[in-house]
Amino acid sequence: MNFDSIPYLLFLGVSVVVYWLIPEKWRKQFLMLCSVLFVAYHHWWFSLLLIAVSLLTFEAGMRISPGQRASRWWYVGSVAILILLLAGFKWSVQWAGADTDFDQISWVLPLGISYYTFQAVSYLTERSWNTLPAEQSRTRFLLYMSFFPKITAGPIERAGDFLPQTQTLQAFNIQNIYSASLQILWGLFKKMVIADRLAPWIEHVFTAPGEVPGSLLTLSILLQAIQVYANFSGYTDIALGSARLFGFELTDNFNRPFLAQNISDFWRRWHITLSKWVLDYIYTPLSFRAARFGKTGIYLSLFLSFIVIGIWHGIEMRYLYFGLMHGTLLVLEMNTRKWRMWLETSLGRAWSVAGLVFTFLFFSMTTLWFFTFSLEEFGNVLMQCMRWDQNTSISGSLSNEDYLTLFFAGTFIPIDHGLFKGSFHRWVQSSNRLTAGIAIICLLICILLFSGVEDIPFIYERF
Amino acid sequence: MQRRIIKSTLYALAIACGLIALNFIYTRYLWPSDLEKYAPTLLELHAEMEDMTVLYLGDCSDQTISGNDSSDLAISDLIQQQFPKWEVAGISHNGYHAGMYRLLVENLDERARGLQTLVVTLNLRTFSPYSIWNDYQNAFNQSQVLMNPRPPLLNRALLNMGWYDRSTKAESQERLQEALESEELHFPYPFEYATTAAWNEGVSKGSYRTADGQWDQQRIEAACYSIKDFGLHVTDQHALIAELDQIAAIAQQRGIRLVFALMPENMELIDALVGPDLVFLVDSNRNYLTHRYREMGVTVLDQLELLTSDEFIEDNPNEHYTIEGRRKIAHRIARDLATEYPWESSFDVTPEQKPAVSSGFSGEGPFWTNLNALSEERAHSGKRSAKLNKVNPFSPTFTSELPANLADQPLQVEAQFFSYAEQSHESFKLVIELEYADGNTSWHGFPLEQQGEIMLNTWQRQYISFPVNAETGVSVIKVYAFNDAPTSLFVDDLEVDIKVVSTGL
């Protein structure tokens, strides 16, 4: 059930209406039931697995009590089971040869397993650190684990942020519903008009990169970064908006990532809940222990953290390369901090712009790993980009439809990052009624008339 | 309260007006390009609707799939040749079935007031689950959303939101297997297998051996395909029967003569591969369809056994016919039409004859001479056509040195092609050039304006027939299109047949 499909919107609409109509004491149970049904809609055993993982985590959480010897075993044991389970399913994707076929992945890999496993590990770790009390209610905990707006592709919500919201449910607020609807609308625009229009272009180009002009290939590499962003942040907006319809606030995964001036800044703005998870549960503990080895220890911690980010996407070499490339650049940035600061002071705005452009180019290049499958293929695509002499002009390869797609993609980032400051619903709510009305109508018209038609899944659903 | 009601009404009206305006803008400017991508047959139907007298709806059987065919004329083109005064619109698409035809028929509007006869092909293979759960289905389901006779904007919105049945490959496989397992087989005699799936399974462990005692895997596969394609009972409950019933109802309501053309199957091969049990099923399905629809007053042309094995292109049973096969089918359908409308037809009911020389040029395979005018600016089929104007006035040229056995016989040169022009001009011509044994040459120009009104900004079928007298000693015949006006004439899919008059037509 894709978030940009009529079945999902109907499911969401009916759930929201029923949720606000039933007595408050039943709402949590109702939401939990909806979430389990949502997962079962994809495959019945996905929901059984989710329930099993949730109950295991809940029971382990109850038994983890810092200072007790048995507690440590409960922590290590349950986390090991969770990680092995996740790794097993990720391996099975490889084993079934489904890594290139989204249809097959959606059969082999249980819906949202990467996301809820990381949530569970986060909860257990917080319990072992004694920074979070054990949740006493199975219903609330199951709702935290399974809440359907975030099950498909995150955000990886912290128990400390979500569980308190389940204790005191928010009262109905029409402003909240309005703001949530706007966020869903903007998410639909990003996914359907930007990402889904770009998807066939990207697929066409990367199916036979040797047959398109180098200039078009280069342009396509930049566009696929925009596609990935529009696809994932579009999903996230729909997820956050859906959650707010029930009065729940989820953590945003993005903060205008293409304004990042270096890669460490980028990871503070891109897939925030994952990078924060890795920072808190991998990098910080590791670097704390590795500090005695000096800089080498810190660098190793950093590399290991990015390897985790890489293989979180899938147990494949290409994702490992993705992580290593980002890790390497971060180490370089750490080592050059002093003269980068000097350049920033000397060059001022020009340095910022150069950093912004470089970060975007670097990210675009590394997201190529989402579309290529080996080092050789990756290298070939990049080499092909260099062969500008081969091509005559891009214009000869593009249709009117492609120009329209380029127009949307080209104007999207300035509007999203600049005008809306990454949040359409806040911009609308702070604008006057006429401007807001025009913007909403334009958005609806674009979704109606200019959406991509092909059935494109959410990219991060497969991770 | 009253104010609120007025306000709400005004809002609702404003939204309705907005949607109507948006629907108009979409239909006018964006819909055609969506149709081109996702439902091209509907776009073809719109283009043909005003002029057609006969509408032929077909699947892959309509066209050739072989590069070795001497002509790539479709069955519908061949029917058109028999009725030069009529417009026979042929709309065909690989894998189409009654469900898709029904949508096309539902889209016939008042522009189709000249439509007299609707020919719908009945391909037995399309009834099988193996055909239904194929790779085309998602694309067809997508097309169906756009083809539904509803406001186009609504269709586009539903398409955007994925409001159609989409199956992954695994799901399609699962559904296919379920369908094959639930297809119970009934014979008037004891039969080894209870279901199609069991039959397929049994034969896949088959008994076909080559001369050296090895398994003939190719033959086993062909037999299994045949069982999955034809091993079923078409009954009242079949989904496609409901679709055919609806087509019949629409035709009856609109006063259009409906012809169901049951397409030929390679019965010899089916018998050789699987045996009389499968032939029995094919035969009983044929009987079911013919009886059902004849009782409903529909003309059913039973062509199931019309062709011999060598008139099929491939070695496994399907409906891909050679040009000879397509000619026979076209002849059979045309004969039916000629019986119904004899005053309109140039058709001689008795002879059935192959042309002595036949050649076609679509702009894609450059095997004719004089290719200077080829252009990718527009095309009727493929990517290229010939663009004729002052700079390049001659189209690619058909040239035939007549074989000795034809030199002293009366001949008929039949040329047809598609033309496209933005402005009409008197210099648009088709030229037949005759070279004689004594070295003389004569040119016969046929101005297109004299053949009928030239339709602008659309591809228009042109048909010209010219007799060549037996006594004139013609040794070479050339055919080409010509235009030396500043305004361009595009020419594509030029087909030339030379027929011997004495043996028929």
Interface residues (C-beta under 8 A of the other chain):
Chain A: N2 D4 S5 I6 L9 D103 Q104 S106 W107 M192 N400 E401 I441 I445 I447 L448 L449 S451 G452 V453 D455
Chain B: G18 L22 I25 Y26 L30 S33 D34 K37 Y38 N138 Q142 L153 R156 A157 L158 L159 N160 M161 G162 W163 R166 T168 K169 A170
